[in-house]
Structures are given as C-alpha cells and as structure tokens.
C-alpha cells in the first residue's frame, strides 16, 4: 500500500475547501470534524455521523451549523417521536436529518432510524393507512453518550468523540464571543 504524505493530504483538503466556507463560521476549532462533515456533504452517497461527548463540547453548535443546508431538518430528540419523524420525512423528504440528543429518543423509536439508514426505505403501516417510499437521507446526530443508542443503530454511524475544551480553548472562545458582540 502506497503511503500519502501529509502535505498531499492537506493539498487535497485545500482544493476541496477552496471556496469560502461559511457553514461552520460560528464554531471555534474542531477543524478535523468540519473536514469530515464537508467530505460527507460532498459525497454522492449517504453518510451518517454521530458526535458524542460531554456537554459544552460544540456538538449541538456543529449540528446547528448544518441547518444552513438546503433540505435539512433539525430536531431535538428529547421531544420527538417515531410518528412525528416519519410524518416529517414523508412530507418533506429531507436530504439531511439533524438529530440533537439522539440518546433521548426512546429505544423503540430508534428502530425507524435504523431502517432508514440501512435501506433508505421509510414505511408506515397503520389501520387504513399504508405508505412507503425510498429516500436518500444522511443522518447527523449528537449524543452525550452512545450507551442509550441501540447497538445496531450505532453501527450505522461514523462515531466521533469530542473532548472537553482545554482552559486555553475556552479562554479563546470566550474572548472571541465577547469581542464579536460589540
């Protein structure tokens, strides 16, 4: 296997991101994660990313940045149900499903996402109501921990664990926020 040196990789990334990227303008640091998201957005295939980590590690901020994308839908899973998600997907066909606090979605409601991510098929069978469709949807989610997410669903994500900000990073973020509000 041929090894590619770091300067060639950096060159490839700079070519991929040569246009001005305002998508993550509000997020300090996390450059590797921003690159990962940008690569998944440029892909012709669906990609699913789960950000895990402690509170205040920029998970939700990264996810909210993706709300700028056309055909994206953001939801807080602590107030979501399977039927609500299914209805939205059927009615709006989002290209990007942005799920904050995925670990708060009940285990039984997580199975819908598993099927969507496995097959791209959304189906609903109820009394006097049957519907089915195929859709290409990338799922980007956050969670404090992956422990409450069913294992089969975890296996469908590229899981990225964020770390707590260092004091120096926190200081720089605070300074940046305080000076930008003037």
C-alpha positions as CSV (number, residue, x, y, z in Angstrom):
1,X,0.0,0.0,0.0
2,X,1.4,3.4,-1.0
3,X,1.7,5.9,1.8
4,X,0.5,9.5,1.1
5,X,2.4,12.2,2.9
6,X,0.6,14.8,5.0
7,X,1.3,17.7,2.6
8,X,-0.5,15.9,-0.2
9,X,-3.5,15.3,2.1
10,X,-3.5,19.0,3.1
11,X,-3.4,19.9,-0.6
12,X,-6.4,17.7,-1.3
13,X,-8.4,19.2,1.5
14,X,-7.4,22.8,0.5
15,X,-8.7,22.0,-3.0
16,X,-11.9,20.6,-1.7
17,X,-12.5,23.7,0.6
18,X,-11.1,26.4,-1.7
19,X,-14.4,28.1,-1.9
20,X,-15.2,30.2,1.1
21,X,-16.9,28.0,3.7
22,X,-19.3,29.9,5.9
23,X,-21.0,26.7,7.1
24,X,-19.1,26.5,10.4
25,X,-18.3,30.1,10.9
26,X,-19.7,30.1,14.4
27,X,-17.7,27.0,15.5
28,X,-14.2,27.5,17.1
29,X,-11.7,24.8,16.4
30,X,-12.9,21.2,15.6
31,X,-11.2,21.5,12.2
32,X,-11.0,17.8,11.6
33,X,-14.7,17.4,12.3
34,X,-15.5,20.2,10.0
35,X,-13.5,18.5,7.3
36,X,-15.3,15.2,8.0
37,X,-18.7,16.9,7.6
38,X,-17.6,18.7,4.4
39,X,-16.4,15.4,2.9
40,X,-19.7,13.7,3.8
41,X,-21.6,16.6,2.2
42,X,-19.6,16.4,-1.0
43,X,-20.1,12.6,-1.2
44,X,-22.6,11.1,-3.7
45,X,-23.5,8.6,-1.0
46,X,-25.4,9.0,2.2
47,X,-23.2,9.4,5.2
48,X,-24.2,9.3,8.9
49,X,-22.1,10.9,11.6
50,X,-22.7,10.7,15.4
51,X,-21.0,13.3,17.6
52,X,-20.6,12.2,21.2
53,X,-19.0,13.9,24.1
54,X,-19.6,15.9,27.3
55,X,-21.9,18.9,27.4
56,X,-20.3,22.2,26.1
57,X,-18.1,20.4,23.6
58,X,-19.7,22.1,20.5
59,X,-21.8,19.1,19.4
60,X,-25.0,21.0,19.0
61,X,-23.3,24.0,17.6
62,X,-21.8,21.9,14.8
63,X,-25.2,20.4,14.1
64,X,-26.9,23.7,14.1
65,X,-24.4,25.0,11.5
66,X,-25.7,22.3,9.2
67,X,-29.2,23.9,9.4
68,X,-27.9,26.3,6.7
69,X,-28.0,23.5,4.2
70,X,-30.9,23.3,1.9
71,X,-33.2,20.3,2.5
72,X,-32.0,19.9,6.1
73,X,-34.2,19.4,9.1
74,X,-33.1,19.9,12.8
75,X,-35.0,18.3,15.7
76,X,-34.5,17.9,19.4
77,X,-35.0,14.2,20.1
78,X,-36.0,14.8,23.7
79,X,-39.3,16.0,22.3
80,X,-39.6,13.7,19.2
81,X,-41.5,10.5,18.5
82,X,-41.2,8.0,15.7
83,X,-44.6,9.0,14.2
84,X,-43.6,12.7,14.2
85,X,-40.3,11.9,12.5
86,X,-42.0,9.6,10.0
87,X,-44.6,12.2,9.1
88,X,-41.9,14.9,8.6
89,X,-39.8,12.6,6.4
90,X,-42.8,11.6,4.3
91,X,-44.0,15.2,3.8
92,X,-40.6,17.0,3.3
93,X,-38.1,14.3,2.2
94,X,-35.1,16.0,3.8
95,X,-31.7,15.3,2.4
96,X,-30.1,15.8,5.8
97,X,-31.7,14.8,9.1
98,X,-30.1,16.6,12.0
99,X,-30.9,14.9,15.3
100,X,-29.8,16.6,18.6
101,X,-29.7,14.5,21.7
102,X,-30.3,11.2,19.9
103,X,-29.8,9.3,23.2
104,X,-33.1,10.9,24.4
105,X,-35.1,9.2,21.7
106,X,-36.8,6.1,23.1
107,X,-35.2,2.8,22.1
108,X,-38.3,1.6,20.3
109,X,-38.4,4.9,18.3
110,X,-34.8,4.5,17.3
111,X,-35.7,1.4,15.1
112,X,-37.3,3.7,12.5
113,X,-33.9,5.4,12.0
114,X,-32.1,2.1,11.8
115,X,-34.4,1.0,8.9
116,X,-34.0,4.4,7.2
117,X,-30.2,4.2,7.5
118,X,-30.0,0.5,6.5
119,X,-32.3,0.5,3.5
120,X,-33.3,4.1,2.6
121,X,-36.9,2.9,2.9
122,X,-39.4,4.6,5.1
123,X,-42.6,2.7,5.6
124,X,-45.6,3.1,7.9
125,X,-48.5,0.6,8.3
126,X,-51.4,1.6,10.4
127,X,-55.1,0.8,10.3
128,X,-56.4,2.3,7.0
129,X,-53.1,3.9,6.3
130,X,-50.2,2.3,4.5
131,X,-47.3,4.3,2.9
132,X,-43.8,3.6,1.7
133,X,-41.0,5.4,-0.1
134,X,-37.3,5.3,-0.7
135,X,-35.2,8.3,0.2
136,X,-31.5,9.2,0.3
137,X,-31.0,10.9,3.7
138,X,-27.8,11.4,5.6
139,X,-28.3,11.4,9.4
140,X,-26.1,13.7,11.5
141,X,-26.7,13.4,15.2
142,X,-25.4,14.3,18.7
143,X,-25.4,12.5,22.0
144,X,-23.7,12.9,25.3
145,X,-23.0,9.1,25.2
146,X,-23.7,6.3,22.8
147,X,-24.8,4.0,25.6
148,X,-28.5,4.6,25.3
149,X,-28.5,4.2,21.5
150,X,-29.3,0.7,20.3
151,X,-26.2,-1.1,19.0
152,X,-27.5,-1.8,15.5
153,X,-28.2,1.9,15.1
154,X,-24.7,2.8,16.4
155,X,-23.2,0.6,13.8
156,X,-24.7,2.7,11.0
157,X,-22.9,5.9,12.2
158,X,-19.3,7.1,11.9
159,X,-18.9,8.0,15.6
160,X,-16.7,10.9,16.6
161,X,-16.0,11.5,20.3
162,X,-15.4,15.2,21.1
163,X,-13.3,16.2,24.1
164,X,-13.9,18.9,26.6
165,X,-12.3,22.2,25.7
166,X,-9.0,22.9,27.4
167,X,-8.8,26.1,29.5
168,X,-6.8,27.8,26.7
169,X,-9.5,26.9,24.1
170,X,-12.3,28.0,26.5
171,X,-10.4,31.3,27.0
172,X,-10.1,31.9,23.3
173,X,-13.8,31.1,22.6
174,X,-14.9,33.4,25.4
175,X,-12.7,36.2,24.2
176,X,-13.9,35.7,20.6
177,X,-17.6,35.8,21.7
178,X,-17.2,38.8,23.9
179,X,-15.4,40.9,21.2
180,X,-17.8,39.8,18.4
181,X,-20.8,41.2,20.4
182,X,-19.6,44.8,20.4
